[in-house]
Amino acid sequence: MSNKVAMAIACHPDDIEFQMAGTLLQLQKLGWEIHYMNIANGSLGTEKYDYETIVRMRRQEAIDACALAGFHYHESICNDLEVFYNSELFGKLLPEVRDVKPKIVLTHGPYDYMEDHVNAGRLAVSAAFCRGMGNAKTARPSQKFDDFLTVYHAMPHSLVDTLRRPVIPGIFVNVEPVIEMKKQMLSCHKSQQSWLDVSQATNSYIQGLVDGGKMIGRLSKKYGIAEGWIRHNPVGFCEKDDDPLMEALGPAGVAFINEEFENAIKVDF
């Protein structure tokens, strides 16, 4: 496969570690170049630090996680709870996607529990869709490209949407072989361990990552620890049957398509 480049575009520092890092690590093992970007800077993820301190801390934590895994780090572009679907943030994100020219984009889904996550996913999808639109207004010059890419959406916390309806993955990726590195990456985000205990009644930061992976693993009926994905509508992005995530990981025995899901949503374009 040519252009073996994947880009994760998430909302806050540590979202990639929770929802996407295992899949990125599995791709990396197969020679893929991995890019890591959090749209928001983590400015509200604290109960004890001032703005400048927490932003600096969370930026360094994300950089440390990337360095540990060998990912390429991209700077954040706004504060927490300022992740709005607007032209300003779109204009900042589009050049990042154009510079990377990814074959795979991993991001949040439109069904996520938190508005920041949903808007981050919407921005990522629009930036991917507009990669070849030369007249799109951007915050800095960037070179458009027209190559196909495929967008995949991660699973939300607890596998339910904002109305508590189940969200079922269309693809399962086995992340048990890379779970220790995934945990080490999350451990870099030291500022969040006590914060999530306070703000979201999380009992254990690292254990929460493992428990979430086991929940998806049980759903897969095949893997012990997994990440789940839903492939975005291909119109405007790629050919109807393009599925580079499965092309890369399927033959290695670490991913499979949920045929019940695919049959349920089968549409002829």
N, C-alpha and C positions, 0 to 999 in steps of 0.2 A: 504494500500500500504506500503510495506517495504522500507527501505532506503529512507526516506523522506528528501532528501538533494538536494538543488538546488544551483548552482554556476553561478554567473554572471561574465563574463570575457569581459570587455570593454577596450577601448583604453585610454581615458583621464579621470581624475577626473571631474565628473559631467555628463559623458555620461550615466552612469547607471541611474542616477536620471531622465534624460530626456527620455530615451527610455525603461527602464527595471524595474524601482523601483516599479511601481504600481503592476505589475505581481508578483514580489517578495513579496510584502506586502500581496497580496491576498493569496499566498501560505503559508506565515508565519502564517496568521490567522487560517489556517487549520493544523497547527502543524509542518510545514516544517522548517528545519534548513537552514539558508540562508548565503551564502558566497559571498563576494564582492571583486573583484580584478580589478584594473586598470593596464594595462600593462605599460603605459607611466606615467611619474611622473608630467606632467603639466609644464615642465620647460620653455616652450615658450608662455605660456598663460598670458602674461603681457606686458604692455607698459611702466612700470615705475620701476619694481623691478629687482635686479640682480639675477643671477642664484640661488645662495644658498638661498636667501630669498624667492623667489617664490616657489622653490621646497619644502622648509620647510612649507610654508603657505598652499600649496595645499595638501600636505600630511595630515596636521592637519585638514584641511577642510573635507577631505574624511573620516578621522577617526571620526570626530564629527558627520558626517552624518550617519555613521554606528552605532555609539553609540546611536544616537537618535532613530534609527529604530530597534536596537537590532540585527544587522547583524554582521557576523564575517569578520574582515578586513584582507586583504592580501596585502603585500607590492608590490609596482611597481618594474619593472625590467629594465627599460631603460628610456632615455630622449624622449621628443616629437620629432617627425620626424626622430627618429632612430628605429621606429617600422618596422623592416624589417623581411621578412620571411626567417630566417636563422637558422642554427643549434645552435648558441649561445642562442638565445631567446627561441627557442624550448626546449633546455636543461634546461633552468631556469623555464619554465612554466610547463613542464610535471610533475615534482615532486609536484607542487602545486595541480594539478588535482588529482594525485594519493593519496595525503594525504587526500583530501576532499572526494573522492569516490562519486561524485554526481550522482544522478539519472537523473537530468535535468541540462543541460548547456545552458545558455542564452548568446548570443554573437552577434556581428555585422554580416551583410550579405556581400556577395561578390559583391553586387550592390551598396555599400554605396558611398557617394559623396566624401569622403576623403580617401586618400591612407593609412593613419595611421589606419583608421577604418577597411578597407578591410584587411590589413595585420594582425591586431589584431584578426579579425575573423578567418583568415586562421590558425594562430597559435593555437587558441583555438580548432578549429576542429581537427587539427593534434594531439594536446596533448590528446584530448578525444579519437581519433582513436587509438593512440599508448599506451593507458593505460596499456595494457597487454603484451607489447613487452619488455621482460626482458633485451634484449641486446641494447635497445635504450640508447644513451649516454646522461647523465643528469649532471647538475651542482652539484648536491649533491645526496647522496643515497636516494632511494625511493622504496617503496614496490608496485610492479605492482598489478593490479587487473583486472579481466575479466568480472565483472558484466556488464549487459546491461546499457546503458545510452542513452538519446535522446538529440540531439542538436536542438535548435531553434534560428532562426535569427531574429533580431529586424528590425524595419522599418527605412529607412534612412530619413534624414531631407527633408521635403517637399514631401515625398513619391515618389520621382523620383530618377533614377540612374544617373550615370555620363553623360549620353547622353540625360537626361531629359525624359526618358521613364518611364511610371508609374510602381510603384512596389505595387502590391496588396497583402494584408495579406491573409494567409491561415487560421489563427485563430485570433479571436478578444477576448480580455479580458477587461471586464468592470473594470475600475480603478477609477470611480467616488467615490465609497465609501472610497477610501484611498487617494484621491487627496490632502487633506490637509497635510497629512504626507509626501507625495511626494513633495509638495511645501516646507515644512519645511526642508526636506533633501537638496533640491536644494539651499535653503537660506543659508545653511552652507558654500556654495562655494562663499563667499563674494568677493574674488579677481577677480571673473570672470564677475561680473555684468557690470563693466565699460569696461573691456577688450573686451567683445563681442559687446558692443555698438560701440567701435572703430574699431575692426577688421572685423566684419561681419554685420555691420549696423543693429544690433538687437535692436529693440525699447525698449523692456522690458524683462529682463531675466526671471522672474517668469511667466509673461504673455505669453512668448513664449512657455513655458512648457504646459500651459493650452491650448493655441491655437493649438499646435500640437496634443494634446490629443483629442480636439474637432474635428479636421480634420479627425482623424482615427475613432472617434465616428460616424461622419456623414457617413463615408464610410461603417461602419457596419450596418447602418439603424436600429440599435437596442439600442445602448448605447450613452449616452451623452458625455462621455469622455472615451477613450479606448486606449489600446496598441495593436499593431498588431504583428503577428509572422508568420514565414514560417518554417515548420519542415524540418530539413535536411534529405537527403537521408539516410535511415536506414542501408544500407549495411555496415557491419563492426562495427556497433554501437549497434543495437538492432533488435528485430523482426520487420517484415514488418509493422505490425499494431500497434506497441507500440506507445502510445501517452500519456505519464504520465501527461503532462500539462492539457490535456482535461479530463483525468481520475480524476485528483484532483479538477479542477475548474468547469468542466461542470455540474456535479450534483448539485453544489451550485448555479447554475444560473448566474455565472459571466463570462462564456466563451462559445463561440460556434464556430464550424468549418464553414468556408466559403465554402459551397458545390459547388458553381460555380468554385472556384479555384481548389478544389480537383478533380472535374470532368475534368477540363481542363488539369491537369497534371497526370491523372491516368495512372499508368504504372504497369504492372505485372513483378515482379522481378523473 
